[in-house]
């Protein structure tokens, strides 16, 4: 039976989270977890454990997904005509981004589109473009290829966490929930209805009141079922104020809750209570490209 070794790494504020898996048709085994800090001046410091492997599990890695710090990506939300051809859509996205970035050159950026809401009758969809400098991605790919490792998926870490939520809490596909991704000095918030992102905001006020205000802005008149938190820097004083002020149950996203055999990694217990920090890395590692 074929198998492959896939890693996911996400980073934020000088801290990275790495998860390594052995993926088979009927089972996904956790092989390694690592939380580490930027100890040098290398721009690709978060690939350190992958490019210079020191354990058997790390030496097995064949593919890598990267969850970019949400502060490192260009995010833009706008409506788009769904009847556009691929070429026309590409031109429109680059035109939108050129209105945000002075001196913007389409050849310098790569982007991914996330559809928020679509209106088939009006043939219009609200989308978020997630753009990043093309040279940055090429440098990641080039460094990995030197070790004969393929670049699997690159996206903002929030969208990896969204994947972890859907994989491990499939019941949210029948609910209205808010997903909070807490980075260092930033919080990204999405309203997910029926398993689809429909509203998105981010803010730099990570105090409990700042987060509460941002959640209220996102949900407007929507009645929620729960709020889910994850990311590398979830404030310890956030959960209780959220529950008491907004009146919704607050849960942490455990990206290893379902479908992953964790007993295969002997050090798993040392990360008990910290699983949510790996949500971005895990979701992108296990996303189908």
ZIPESUL-V694524 format. One line per field, one symbol per residue. psi: psi as a letter, one per 40 degrees, with the letter a starting at -180 (. if undefined). burial: # if it has 9 or more other ideal C-beta (glycine too) atoms within 8 Angstrom, else .. Layout:
psi = ???
burial = ???
This chain:
psi = hiiihhihhiihfehihhhhihhideihhhdiihhiiheaehdfdeededdgheidddeehdihihhihdeeihhhhiiiheeiidddddddddddddedhhehhdeeiiiihhhciigddefiihihhhiihdddddddddddddefhihcihiidddddddddddegedeefihihhhhhahfihhhihhhfehhdihiiiegeiddddddddddddbehhidihhiaiefhhdfdddddddddeihhiihheediehheeehdeddeeheedddedddddddehh.
burial = ....#########.##########...######.##.#.....########.#...##.##.########..#####..#.#.#....#..###.###.....#....#.#.##.#.......#########.#..#.###.###...#.###################..#..##########.#######....#.#####.##.#.#######.##....#.##########..#..###..#.#.####.##...#....#..#..#...#############..
